[in-house]
Every structure is written in C-alpha cells, then in structure tokens.
C-alpha cells in the first residue's frame, strides 16, 4: 500500500512537472511565433486554450519524438463498444462484418504519415466515433430484444417503412431547403436532430417537439464551443444545425462510419476514403437505417409518408433502392462549379479544429481537398445516373429538381413533387411552408 501510494505521488509529480514544462515551452513558442491568427478557410473562431496546449504537446513534442499521434482511434476500443456478432448479424445482416473493416481503414488513415490532423482533431474524431457507436449499440440491443419478444408472441412487429420520400442528390444543391419544406407536410414524419442522439424510448407525436431530451442534446452539442469558441454561431451561417429541428438521417448512419466530411478531409487516396466510396458491402448500414426508422415510427407513425435526406444516398443507389424498393426519390441538381467550392467550404468549417493553417504539416493542401471533393461528387453523380439508366422500369420513382427553379419558386417545386407522386397537397401544408420560409430567410443566422 505504501509502495502504491509512493508510485502515485511520483506519477503525479511527473505529470505536473511535464505540464509546467510544456506550458513554459508553449509560452516561448507562442512568443517567438507571434499571436495565433484566425484561420482563413475555416470559421473566424479561436481554438480553446486547453486544446492549444494539447496540440502543442501532441503535435510539437510527442509526435516528432514517437512518430505517432498522441491520441488515436483504436479498433479494439470500438469493438468493445459493439454487441456480440450474433446480435449485430440479426439486426444488420451478413455484411455487418464490413463495419470493422471500415474501422481498421479509419485507424490506418489516422496513424498514416500522410494524416495532418492535429491532436485536437484526433481527439474530436475519436470521441465522435465512440459516441455514435455507443448510440448504435443501444439501438441494436433494443431492436434485438424487441425481435425476441415478437418471436415469443409478447410484442407486435414495428410497422414497415412504405413509400418514403427521399432526397438523394449531391450536397449544397438546395437539398436542405427542399427537405425543410417537404417536412412541413402535416401528415409526414421527419426525424428530429435530437432523436438520433437519444432515441430511446421513441417519442410520441405529442412529445417529439417538446421532449426534455432536446435540451440534453443541446448541452451535448454545445461542447464543441469548448473546443472552438463560437463555433456553433459561425457554423449556423452556412448550415443550420439544432437539436430540436428536423435533420437528415446521416446522424444515425454515423454509428456505422458514414463520416461524410472526414472522408473528404482525410484525402482521396486514404484507406478510409477508399472504403467509404465502395458501394459493395454497405447493406448493413441501410438495414440498420431501415430498422431504426421503423423503431422511431413505433410511437409516432406518419399518416402519409416519411421524409428523408442525405447526400450519402447518392453514393449507394443500388443499396438504397434495394432497402427501400418503393421509395419516391427526389434528385436535386446544381452547377458543379458551385457545388464543389460550397461543399469544400462546409467541410473545412465543420472540421476547423482538425487542422492548423499556420503549420503546413498540420493542414491540408487546398488543391488536394478540392480534387477529393470533385472526385467524390463525380463518383456519386456517375453512379446515381448509371443506376437510373440501368433501371428504366423505376423511372417514375425519380423526380429531378433544378436549383434555379427551387430558388425562384420553392413552393411551386414542392407542388410539382406532390403531383408527380400523387401526394396530398393541402392549404395547411402550403401555409406551413410559407411560415417556414418567412421564419428562415436567407441571412437569418448572419449570412
């Protein structure tokens, strides 16, 4: 016991001494290099002081000495957070094993000499993956237990998802505007942001917009401002993201590594980006998505249809249509010359604390990230177009929307969509859309 206590004392003294020396060295470094400048491609925010110190220790002391990141995602830690194989296979099907292949690819990319992520970026991604994997595991456990009850005759199966209205085009094509308007349909059902962080138990229709869990998720999401000051305020200027608002289902695909912006930033040739772009073996992601939506409809099922949206769908059209064979798919279009820079900017904003523009070793090459964005967008566009060409019998399930038409007459475009799919279009729906447009005018959050 005395030896243990002495060891703890010595360890504590060593840690405190290391911290003091690091702070002194950082002060010298900071003095010589001048005051930190605001990043020019990311939001005009500052990294929190603790994370400035963390980066200094990890990026300028630990990594140069040990040739590896101070903090990194560990596949073994991810595996411990998942459920036994037989449960995952029952919920997600035989391709569930591709998840750990993706985890290993992500780990390899993060520890690669080509990865420029700062220590803060490594820490942030580690926590994102752990958080979403934990959410996914809780959902799978709930689904597995419910399936057992159904087999035992003590519960009814969840209602299936029928004719979901899915927006599946490229990002920055007006898809968020269209999604928000379609979500105003009084008989539709759209996932809220908070539901994908704290989904259990599923909310009722009466509680979905006033559940106490909304504030819990707001507090959770505000933690990013601890890392990057005023991040939320600045990010809202280019993309509104709020716990109580309707949100695309990408959040509930993140437990299965649908890390859309991270794949861009890690680079075109990174092992994770290559895994991410492969359509083969992604069935487990969509099976889980369908199971989740059915779960969330158990206490609040739409009178008419589900409204869904994420640009991820454009990468995996075969899997999407196999999972939702009767889907009504809306495809927004916009000039790629506008899409690529707009999407690249959003990626550099949302991941601003992953890089340091003052140090070329810790920042991306602008030409590389633009080329990767273009490559990912062209892959998605080509893949989706080819699917449509190869499946003419499904042509009526798709509806094309053009950006200039949407901006000019958004309500008119929605009316055309409803006519095409024979969906009810009511005065209440139109008034809801007009109110949303009035409440969410361009520049509401500063831009």
C-alpha positions as CSV (number, residue, x, y, z in Angstrom):
1,X,0.0,0.0,0.0
2,X,2.9,2.3,0.8
3,X,4.6,1.5,-2.4
4,X,1.4,2.1,-4.4
5,X,1.0,5.5,-2.7
6,X,4.6,6.4,-3.4
7,X,4.1,5.5,-7.0
8,X,1.0,7.6,-7.3
9,X,2.9,10.5,-5.7
10,X,5.8,10.2,-8.1
11,X,3.5,9.8,-11.0
12,X,1.5,12.9,-10.0
13,X,4.7,14.9,-9.6
14,X,6.0,13.8,-13.0
15,X,2.7,14.7,-14.7
16,X,2.6,18.2,-13.1
17,X,6.2,18.8,-13.9
18,X,5.6,17.8,-17.5
19,X,2.6,20.1,-17.7
20,X,4.6,23.0,-16.3
21,X,7.5,22.5,-18.7
22,X,5.0,22.2,-21.6
23,X,3.3,25.4,-20.7
24,X,6.7,27.2,-20.4
25,X,7.8,25.8,-23.7
26,X,4.5,26.8,-25.3
27,X,4.9,30.3,-23.9
28,X,8.3,30.6,-25.6
29,X,7.0,29.1,-28.8
30,X,4.0,31.4,-28.7
31,X,6.2,34.5,-28.1
32,X,8.5,33.6,-31.0
33,X,5.8,32.7,-33.5
34,X,3.5,35.6,-32.7
35,X,-0.2,35.6,-31.7
36,X,-2.3,32.9,-33.3
37,X,-4.1,34.1,-36.4
38,X,-7.7,33.3,-37.3
39,X,-8.0,30.5,-39.8
40,X,-8.8,31.8,-43.3
41,X,-10.6,28.8,-44.7
42,X,-12.5,27.8,-41.6
43,X,-14.8,29.9,-39.4
44,X,-13.4,33.0,-37.7
45,X,-13.1,31.3,-34.3
46,X,-10.3,30.6,-31.9
47,X,-9.2,27.2,-30.5
48,X,-9.8,26.9,-26.8
49,X,-6.7,27.4,-24.6
50,X,-6.7,23.8,-23.3
51,X,-6.7,22.5,-26.9
52,X,-4.0,24.9,-28.0
53,X,-1.8,23.4,-25.2
54,X,-2.9,19.8,-26.2
55,X,-1.9,20.5,-29.8
56,X,1.5,21.9,-28.7
57,X,2.2,18.8,-26.6
58,X,0.9,16.3,-29.1
59,X,1.9,17.9,-32.4
60,X,5.3,19.5,-31.5
61,X,6.6,17.2,-28.7
62,X,5.0,13.8,-28.7
63,X,4.5,13.1,-32.4
64,X,8.0,14.2,-33.6
65,X,9.6,12.0,-30.9
66,X,7.4,8.9,-31.1
67,X,6.4,9.2,-34.7
68,X,2.7,8.5,-33.9
69,X,-0.2,10.5,-32.7
70,X,-0.7,11.2,-29.0
71,X,-4.3,10.3,-29.4
72,X,-5.8,8.0,-32.0
73,X,-8.9,5.9,-32.6
74,X,-8.3,2.3,-31.5
75,X,-10.2,-0.5,-33.3
76,X,-10.1,-2.6,-30.1
77,X,-11.8,0.2,-28.2
78,X,-14.5,0.4,-30.9
79,X,-15.0,-3.4,-30.9
80,X,-15.6,-3.4,-27.2
81,X,-18.4,-0.9,-27.6
82,X,-20.3,-3.0,-30.2
83,X,-22.5,-6.0,-29.4
84,X,-21.8,-9.8,-29.9
85,X,-21.7,-10.9,-33.5
86,X,-24.9,-12.8,-33.5
87,X,-26.9,-9.7,-32.4
88,X,-25.3,-7.5,-35.0
89,X,-25.8,-10.1,-37.7
90,X,-29.5,-10.4,-36.9
91,X,-30.0,-6.6,-36.9
92,X,-27.8,-5.7,-39.9
93,X,-27.4,-8.8,-41.9
94,X,-24.3,-10.7,-43.1
95,X,-22.4,-7.6,-44.3
96,X,-22.1,-6.3,-40.7
97,X,-18.5,-7.5,-40.6
98,X,-17.6,-4.7,-43.1
99,X,-18.0,-2.3,-40.2
100,X,-14.8,-3.4,-38.5
101,X,-13.1,-3.4,-41.9
102,X,-14.0,0.3,-42.0
103,X,-12.8,0.9,-38.5
104,X,-9.4,-0.5,-39.3
105,X,-9.2,1.5,-42.5
106,X,-10.0,4.6,-40.5
107,X,-7.4,3.8,-37.9
108,X,-4.8,3.2,-40.6
109,X,-5.6,6.5,-42.2
110,X,-5.4,8.4,-38.9
111,X,-2.0,7.0,-38.0
112,X,-0.6,7.3,-41.5
113,X,2.3,9.7,-42.1
114,X,0.0,11.5,-44.6
115,X,-2.6,12.4,-42.0
116,X,-2.3,16.0,-41.0
117,X,-4.9,16.0,-38.2
118,X,-3.9,17.9,-35.1
119,X,-4.1,16.2,-31.7
120,X,-7.3,18.0,-31.1
121,X,-8.7,16.7,-34.4
122,X,-7.7,13.1,-33.5
123,X,-9.4,13.5,-30.1
124,X,-12.5,15.0,-31.6
125,X,-12.9,12.2,-34.2
126,X,-12.2,9.6,-31.6
127,X,-15.0,10.9,-29.4
128,X,-17.4,11.3,-32.3
129,X,-16.9,7.6,-33.3
130,X,-17.2,6.4,-29.7
131,X,-20.3,8.5,-29.1
132,X,-22.1,7.3,-32.2
133,X,-21.1,3.7,-31.8
134,X,-22.5,3.7,-28.3
135,X,-25.8,5.1,-29.6
136,X,-25.9,2.4,-32.3
137,X,-25.2,-0.4,-29.9
138,X,-28.0,0.8,-27.6
139,X,-30.4,0.9,-30.5
140,X,-29.3,-2.6,-31.7
141,X,-29.8,-4.1,-28.2
142,X,-33.3,-2.6,-28.1
143,X,-34.1,-3.9,-31.6
144,X,-32.8,-7.4,-30.7
145,X,-34.8,-7.6,-27.5
146,X,-37.9,-6.5,-29.4
147,X,-37.4,-9.1,-32.1
148,X,-37.2,-11.8,-29.3
149,X,-40.5,-10.5,-27.9
150,X,-42.1,-10.8,-31.3
151,X,-40.9,-14.4,-31.7
152,X,-42.3,-15.1,-28.2
153,X,-45.6,-13.6,-29.1
154,X,-45.4,-10.9,-26.5
155,X,-45.0,-7.9,-28.9
156,X,-46.0,-6.9,-32.4
157,X,-43.5,-6.1,-35.1
158,X,-43.0,-2.5,-36.0
159,X,-44.8,-1.1,-39.0
160,X,-42.7,-1.2,-42.1
161,X,-41.5,1.9,-43.9
162,X,-43.6,2.4,-47.1
163,X,-43.1,4.8,-49.9
164,X,-40.6,7.1,-48.1
165,X,-39.9,10.4,-49.9
166,X,-36.1,10.5,-50.1
167,X,-33.9,13.4,-51.3
168,X,-30.8,11.8,-52.7
169,X,-28.8,14.3,-54.6
170,X,-25.4,15.9,-54.1
171,X,-24.8,18.3,-51.2
172,X,-25.1,22.0,-51.5
173,X,-27.8,21.7,-54.2
174,X,-30.7,23.2,-52.3
175,X,-31.4,19.9,-50.7
176,X,-31.7,21.3,-47.2
177,X,-34.2,23.9,-48.3
178,X,-36.2,21.3,-50.1
179,X,-36.0,18.9,-47.2
180,X,-37.2,21.6,-44.7
181,X,-40.2,22.4,-46.9
182,X,-41.2,18.8,-47.5
183,X,-41.0,18.3,-43.7
184,X,-43.8,20.8,-43.3
185,X,-46.4,18.3,-44.7
186,X,-48.8,17.8,-41.8
187,X,-49.2,14.1,-42.5
188,X,-45.5,13.3,-42.9
189,X,-42.9,12.2,-40.4
190,X,-39.3,13.5,-40.3
191,X,-36.6,12.6,-37.8
192,X,-35.5,15.4,-35.4
193,X,-31.9,16.0,-34.7
194,X,-32.2,15.0,-31.0
195,X,-33.9,11.7,-31.8
196,X,-30.7,10.4,-33.4
197,X,-28.7,11.1,-30.2
198,X,-31.2,10.0,-27.5
199,X,-33.7,7.8,-29.4
200,X,-34.9,5.5,-26.6
201,X,-37.7,5.3,-25.9
202,X,-39.1,6.6,-29.2
203,X,-41.1,9.8,-28.8
204,X,-44.8,10.2,-29.4
205,X,-46.2,12.8,-31.9
206,X,-47.2,15.0,-29.0
207,X,-43.7,14.9,-27.4
208,X,-41.4,15.0,-30.4
209,X,-41.0,18.8,-30.4
210,X,-41.1,19.3,-26.6
211,X,-39.3,16.3,-25.2
212,X,-36.9,17.1,-22.3
213,X,-34.2,15.2,-24.2
214,X,-34.0,18.1,-26.6
215,X,-32.2,20.3,-24.1
216,X,-30.0,17.4,-23.1
217,X,-28.8,17.1,-26.7
218,X,-28.4,20.9,-26.9
219,X,-26.0,20.8,-24.0
220,X,-24.1,17.9,-25.6
221,X,-23.8,19.6,-28.9
222,X,-22.7,22.9,-27.3
223,X,-19.5,21.1,-26.1
224,X,-17.9,21.9,-29.5
225,X,-17.8,25.5,-28.5
226,X,-15.5,24.5,-25.7
227,X,-13.1,23.2,-28.3
228,X,-13.6,26.0,-30.9
229,X,-15.0,29.2,-29.5
230,X,-18.3,30.5,-31.1
231,X,-18.2,27.5,-33.5
232,X,-21.9,26.9,-33.4
233,X,-22.8,30.6,-34.2
234,X,-20.4,30.7,-37.1
235,X,-21.3,27.2,-38.5
236,X,-25.0,28.2,-38.5
237,X,-24.2,30.9,-41.0
238,X,-23.7,28.2,-43.7
239,X,-25.7,25.3,-42.3
240,X,-28.4,25.3,-39.6
241,X,-28.0,22.5,-37.1
242,X,-30.1,22.5,-34.0
243,X,-31.3,19.7,-31.6
244,X,-35.0,20.5,-31.9
245,X,-35.0,20.9,-35.7
246,X,-35.7,18.3,-38.4
247,X,-32.4,16.7,-39.5
248,X,-31.2,14.3,-42.2
249,X,-30.6,10.7,-41.3
250,X,-26.9,11.0,-41.7
251,X,-26.6,11.3,-37.9
252,X,-28.0,7.8,-37.4
253,X,-25.7,6.4,-40.2
254,X,-22.7,7.7,-38.3
255,X,-22.7,4.7,-35.9
256,X,-21.7,2.8,-39.0
257,X,-18.9,5.1,-40.1
258,X,-20.8,7.4,-42.5
259,X,-18.3,10.1,-41.8
260,X,-19.0,12.2,-44.9
261,X,-16.8,15.3,-44.2
262,X,-14.0,13.3,-42.6
263,X,-13.6,11.2,-45.7
264,X,-13.1,14.4,-47.7
265,X,-10.5,15.8,-45.4
266,X,-8.5,12.5,-45.0
267,X,-7.7,12.6,-48.7
268,X,-8.6,10.9,-51.9
269,X,-6.0,8.1,-51.5
270,X,-6.6,7.5,-47.8
271,X,-7.6,3.9,-46.9
272,X,-10.8,5.2,-45.2
273,X,-11.9,7.2,-48.2
274,X,-11.5,4.2,-50.4
275,X,-13.6,2.1,-48.0
276,X,-16.2,4.9,-47.8
277,X,-16.6,5.2,-51.6
278,X,-17.1,1.4,-52.1
279,X,-20.8,0.6,-52.6
280,X,-20.2,-3.2,-52.1
281,X,-20.8,-4.3,-48.6
282,X,-22.7,-1.3,-47.4
283,X,-26.0,-3.2,-47.0
284,X,-25.5,-3.4,-43.2
285,X,-25.7,0.4,-43.0
286,X,-29.0,0.6,-44.8
287,X,-30.5,-2.3,-43.0
288,X,-29.8,-0.6,-39.7
289,X,-31.2,2.7,-41.0
290,X,-34.5,1.0,-42.0
291,X,-34.7,-0.8,-38.7
292,X,-34.1,2.5,-36.9
293,X,-36.8,4.4,-38.8
294,X,-39.3,1.6,-38.1
295,X,-38.4,1.8,-34.4
296,X,-38.9,5.6,-34.4
297,X,-42.3,5.1,-36.0
298,X,-43.4,2.7,-33.3
299,X,-44.9,5.6,-31.2
300,X,-45.3,8.2,-34.0
301,X,-46.0,6.7,-37.4
302,X,-46.7,9.1,-40.3
303,X,-50.2,9.4,-41.7
304,X,-48.8,9.6,-45.1
305,X,-45.0,9.1,-45.6
306,X,-41.5,9.5,-44.2
307,X,-39.3,12.4,-45.4
308,X,-35.6,11.5,-45.6
309,X,-32.5,13.1,-47.0
310,X,-28.7,12.8,-47.0
311,X,-26.2,13.2,-49.8
312,X,-24.7,9.8,-48.8
313,X,-27.6,8.1,-50.7
314,X,-26.2,9.3,-54.0
315,X,-23.1,7.1,-53.4
316,X,-25.1,3.9,-52.8
317,X,-28.1,4.0,-55.1
318,X,-28.3,0.2,-55.5
319,X,-28.3,-0.4,-51.8
320,X,-30.7,2.5,-51.2
321,X,-33.3,1.1,-53.7
322,X,-32.8,-2.5,-52.5
323,X,-33.6,-1.4,-49.0
324,X,-36.5,1.0,-49.9
325,X,-37.8,-0.5,-53.2
326,X,-40.9,1.7,-53.3
327,X,-39.1,4.9,-52.4
328,X,-40.0,8.2,-54.0
329,X,-36.6,9.7,-54.8
330,X,-36.1,13.4,-55.4
331,X,-32.8,14.3,-57.1
332,X,-31.7,18.0,-56.8
333,X,-29.3,19.4,-59.4
334,X,-26.9,22.4,-59.4
335,X,-24.0,23.6,-61.4
336,X,-20.9,21.6,-60.2
337,X,-18.9,24.8,-60.4
338,X,-21.0,26.0,-57.4
339,X,-21.4,22.6,-55.6
340,X,-17.7,21.7,-55.3
341,X,-16.4,25.0,-53.7
342,X,-19.5,25.3,-51.5
343,X,-19.2,21.7,-50.2
344,X,-15.4,22.1,-49.7
345,X,-16.0,25.2,-47.6
346,X,-18.6,23.4,-45.4
347,X,-16.1,20.6,-44.8
348,X,-13.3,23.0,-43.8
349,X,-15.8,24.8,-41.5
350,X,-17.2,21.8,-39.7
351,X,-13.8,20.3,-39.1
352,X,-11.9,23.6,-38.4
353,X,-10.4,22.2,-35.2
354,X,-8.8,19.3,-37.1
355,X,-6.1,21.3,-38.8
356,X,-3.8,24.3,-38.2
357,X,-3.3,26.7,-41.1
358,X,-0.2,28.2,-39.5
359,X,1.7,24.9,-40.0
360,X,1.8,23.2,-43.4
361,X,2.5,19.9,-41.6
362,X,-0.9,20.1,-39.9
363,X,-3.0,21.4,-42.7
364,X,-4.5,20.1,-46.0
365,X,-3.3,21.1,-49.4
366,X,-6.1,23.2,-50.9
367,X,-5.7,21.7,-54.3
368,X,-5.9,18.2,-52.9
369,X,-9.1,18.7,-50.9
370,X,-10.8,20.4,-53.8
371,X,-9.7,17.5,-56.1
372,X,-11.0,15.0,-53.5
373,X,-14.3,16.8,-53.2
374,X,-14.7,16.8,-57.0
375,X,-13.8,13.1,-57.2
376,X,-16.3,12.1,-54.5
377,X,-19.1,14.3,-56.1
378,X,-18.4,12.9,-59.6
379,X,-18.4,9.3,-58.3
380,X,-21.8,9.9,-56.7
381,X,-23.3,11.6,-59.8
382,X,-22.0,9.0,-62.2
383,X,-23.1,6.1,-60.0
384,X,-26.6,7.5,-59.5
385,X,-27.0,8.3,-63.2
386,X,-25.9,4.9,-64.2
387,X,-28.3,3.2,-61.8
388,X,-31.2,5.2,-63.3
389,X,-30.1,4.3,-66.9
390,X,-29.8,0.6,-65.9
391,X,-33.3,0.6,-64.3
392,X,-35.7,2.3,-66.7
393,X,-38.7,0.4,-65.1
394,X,-38.1,2.6,-61.9
395,X,-38.1,5.9,-63.8
396,X,-41.3,7.1,-62.3
397,X,-39.9,6.7,-58.8
398,X,-37.4,9.6,-59.5
399,X,-38.1,13.3,-59.8
400,X,-35.5,15.9,-60.8
401,X,-35.3,19.3,-59.2
402,X,-33.1,22.1,-60.6
403,X,-31.6,24.7,-58.2
404,X,-32.6,27.8,-60.2
405,X,-36.3,26.5,-60.2
406,X,-36.2,25.8,-56.5
407,X,-34.7,29.2,-55.6
408,X,-37.2,31.0,-57.9
409,X,-40.3,29.2,-56.7
410,X,-39.7,26.7,-53.9
411,X,-43.4,26.2,-53.1
412,X,-44.1,25.6,-56.8
413,X,-41.4,22.9,-56.9
414,X,-42.9,21.2,-53.9
415,X,-46.3,21.2,-55.5
416,X,-44.9,19.6,-58.6
417,X,-43.3,16.8,-56.4
418,X,-46.6,16.1,-54.8
419,X,-48.4,16.0,-58.1
420,X,-45.8,13.6,-59.5
421,X,-46.1,11.2,-56.6
422,X,-49.8,11.7,-56.0
423,X,-49.2,13.1,-52.5
424,X,-51.9,15.2,-50.8
425,X,-51.3,18.9,-51.2
426,X,-53.4,20.9,-48.7
427,X,-53.8,24.6,-47.7
428,X,-52.4,23.7,-44.3
429,X,-49.2,22.3,-46.0
430,X,-48.8,25.4,-48.1
431,X,-49.3,27.7,-45.1
432,X,-46.8,25.7,-43.1
433,X,-44.2,26.2,-45.9
434,X,-44.9,29.9,-46.2
435,X,-44.4,30.3,-42.5
436,X,-41.2,28.4,-42.6
437,X,-39.9,30.5,-45.5
438,X,-40.8,33.7,-43.6
439,X,-39.1,32.5,-40.4
440,X,-36.0,31.3,-42.2
441,X,-35.0,33.9,-44.7
442,X,-31.5,34.0,-46.2
443,X,-29.1,35.6,-43.8
444,X,-31.1,34.8,-40.7
445,X,-28.0,33.5,-38.9
446,X,-25.6,36.1,-40.3
447,X,-25.1,35.1,-43.9
